[in-house]
Amino acid sequence: MANSIDADMVRRVATLARLHVGEDEVQRYVDQLARMIDYVDLLNEVNIENVEPLTHGLPVTNVLREDVARPSLTSEQALANAPQAQRGYFAVPKVLDQESA
């Protein structure tokens, strides 16, 4: 796999990432990426035959409360401390003008 990393690939990835990579850096990155991929390839040698797949390393349970309907605020109560209200709604500054909508 590491042999598939070459200078052209490093240049292409740098272009896609919008990074300026000098020619002196290209060969260094080829070597570094090849070593990283070789290291990750070591995972193929690990025996995982009797290992159960996990979604999380620790036992995790959801702590959820019962979904119970209960009374909520009236419109007047919700707007009581609003800096500005208009026709039963919160009044906020305009963010978009008509031309950009």
DRENDRENPA-684637 format. One line per 5 residues: for each residue x, y, z of C-alpha. Coordinates in nm, 4 decimals. Layout:
N
X:Y:Z ~ ...
//
This chain:
101
0.0000:0.0000:0.0000 ~ 0.2797:0.2408:0.0870 ~ 0.4185:0.2007:-0.2635 ~ 0.1063:0.3719:-0.3975 ~ 0.2142:0.7008:-0.2373
0.4193:0.8993:-0.4852 ~ 0.5132:1.2619:-0.5444 ~ 0.2192:1.3184:-0.7813 ~ -0.0257:1.1997:-0.5172 ~ 0.1270:1.4308:-0.2559
0.1018:1.7239:-0.4972 ~ -0.2599:1.6368:-0.5810 ~ -0.3618:1.6099:-0.2145 ~ -0.1850:1.9373:-0.1400 ~ -0.3741:2.1032:-0.4259
-0.7070:1.9647:-0.3053 ~ -0.6287:2.0867:0.0465 ~ -0.5197:2.4227:-0.0958 ~ -0.1770:2.3868:0.0631 ~ 0.1430:2.5212:-0.0880
0.3980:2.2417:-0.0753 ~ 0.7477:2.3109:-0.2036 ~ 0.9345:2.0518:-0.4086 ~ 1.1753:1.9950:-0.1186 ~ 0.8777:1.9017:0.1012
0.7151:1.6658:-0.1478 ~ 0.9676:1.3846:-0.1083 ~ 0.9659:1.4238:0.2699 ~ 0.5854:1.3868:0.2726 ~ 0.6042:1.0856:0.0392
0.8342:0.9140:0.2890 ~ 0.6287:1.0155:0.5929 ~ 0.2956:0.9101:0.4411 ~ 0.4420:0.5783:0.3282 ~ 0.5634:0.5071:0.6811
0.2227:0.6000:0.8267 ~ 0.0410:0.3685:0.5883 ~ 0.2873:0.0874:0.6625 ~ 0.2211:0.1354:1.0335 ~ -0.1568:0.1265:0.9847
-0.1134:-0.1859:0.7693 ~ 0.0127:-0.3611:1.0816 ~ -0.3511:-0.3743:1.1942 ~ -0.4114:-0.6373:0.9253 ~ -0.1823:-0.8697:1.1184
-0.3842:-0.8496:1.4409 ~ -0.5891:-1.1602:1.5171 ~ -0.9486:-1.0454:1.5681 ~ -1.1127:-1.3821:1.5150 ~ -1.2787:-1.4031:1.8602
-1.3306:-1.0313:1.9173 ~ -1.6885:-0.9067:1.9303 ~ -1.7581:-0.5869:1.7359 ~ -1.8121:-0.2839:1.9599 ~ -1.9772:0.0499:1.9096
-1.8113:0.1898:2.2214 ~ -1.5202:0.0832:2.4392 ~ -1.7151:0.1211:2.7628 ~ -2.0641:0.0088:2.8583 ~ -2.2903:0.3036:2.7835
-2.6599:0.3410:2.8560 ~ -2.8930:0.6233:2.7684 ~ -3.0330:0.8106:3.0634 ~ -3.3663:0.9344:2.9392 ~ -3.6616:1.0599:3.1308
-4.0159:0.9577:3.0541 ~ -4.1716:1.1821:2.7904 ~ -4.4700:1.3248:2.9727 ~ -4.6879:1.6057:2.8429 ~ -4.7213:1.8952:3.0830
-4.8479:2.2526:3.0621 ~ -4.6185:2.5011:2.8943 ~ -4.5941:2.8788:2.9016 ~ -4.8619:3.0915:2.7435 ~ -4.7545:3.3344:2.4708
-4.7866:3.6219:2.7168 ~ -4.5652:3.4479:2.9734 ~ -4.3027:3.3619:2.7119 ~ -4.2910:3.7210:2.5867 ~ -4.3024:3.8810:2.9333
-3.9258:3.9449:2.9513 ~ -3.8615:3.9905:2.5780 ~ -3.6799:4.3145:2.4946 ~ -3.9287:4.3661:2.2109 ~ -4.2421:4.1853:2.1037
-4.4618:4.2470:1.8048 ~ -4.8039:4.0903:1.7383 ~ -4.7395:3.8000:1.9754 ~ -4.3864:3.7186:1.8503 ~ -4.0312:3.8074:1.9533
-3.9132:4.1107:1.7573 ~ -3.5547:4.0759:1.6346 ~ -3.3338:4.2886:1.4087 ~ -3.3551:4.2193:1.0357 ~ -3.0707:3.9931:0.9243
-3.1349:3.9652:0.5517 ~ -3.2495:4.2408:0.3224 ~ -3.4925:4.1780:0.0380 ~ -3.2173:4.1522:-0.2278 ~ -3.0360:3.8596:-0.0609
-3.3527:3.6637:0.0275
//
